[in-house]
């Protein structure tokens, strides 16, 4: 049934509810990020395997992206997003169990399921665009991403309190933050299930059905074919893939690098907190830039920030100050790139095709992060953190070339 309330009021409510869940979800993700690599190192005994933590969570997000998008198409965003967070809670619980029984394979399974929460976190940004005006999509998207800041910054700083909690319940110290993750994920699922009403995607569909033209017929081509047919969508996908791969690769090995240099868990947690603050803190600005000055401007800004960040970390050595500065700029680069690219992909396809194209884009984004996390451990074992940062710098150039080519061809990318 068509919701006859003021569309702007409905959109504001949708954004508020999504923002609340991003706070809870952000706490869970941030808490897990700070200890995932260290727990993998502890259970595997090898630095080369430490990058598997980010790889597993990003693979979990990749595997869930398209199924969650299909669930959203059939049953709405509310069920899809809340289901993702419940699976994440189960994954966090399994990861705690893995630490207790010291099972590296079980940790891999738990982290993969935990990654489904990342898929819900990512798809929430698209839910914010379902009812948004075209000229305000990036800002709505940016506001929801920004809400993650509170939880995501607090999450890594729960490393020490998490260790205290772990001691109180009798589990290993490194698994303490994962207990917080499980509770936060359940909280996000409950808020979505109860409060995300009306469902934004179903409401948008009902509004289209009420127009004289009715709901546009979905394109029968596959989602990837739709992306390939649209140069703006290709440029947007390149931005999502590049920004996420570079960010995950460098970020995932930073805790191990700082730990090897003698940094305490508190310092490591603060570094990751500030990095996540960079990822989310200025996202409304990134959204404003993409709406007011074009998606291309947002992407160029993101690429410049990513390259600057990786050059900083390449020359940082074991200096916590310089590494932290590089991680902050890295987060900003991810934010500007992801928001502009996400809005561009949404703009590039027709309404009935958006959810599946968005799901496929998130699949590619998460897979790129999985590859980045996996390769990062290997590169660090061969060339060190410095070498990893230089490789990450070079990775920005292909996406920039795609964007430049689109402009040279006169495409409004």
Protein Blocks (a to p, Z undefined) as FASTA:
>chain_A
ZZfbdfklmmmmmmmmmmmmmmmmmmmmmmmmmmmmmmmmmmnopaklmmmmmmmmmmmm
mmmmmmmmmmmmmnojklmmmmmmmmmmmmmmmmmmmmmnopaklmmmmmmmmmmmmmmm
mmmmmmmmmmgcfklmmmmmmmmmmmmmmmmmmmmmmmmmmmmmmmmnopafklmmmmmm
mmmmmmmmmmmmmmmccdfklmmmmmmmmpmnlpadddfbdfklmmmmpmklmmmmmmmm
mmmmmmmmmmmmmmmmmmmnopafklmmmmmmmmmmmmmmmmmmmmmmmmmnojklmmmm
mmmmmmmmmmmmmmnmmafklmmmmmmmmmmmmmmmmmmmmmmmmmmpcfklmmmmmmmm
mmmmmmmmmmmmmmmmmmmmmnojmlmmmmmmmmmmmmmmmmmmmmmnopaZZ
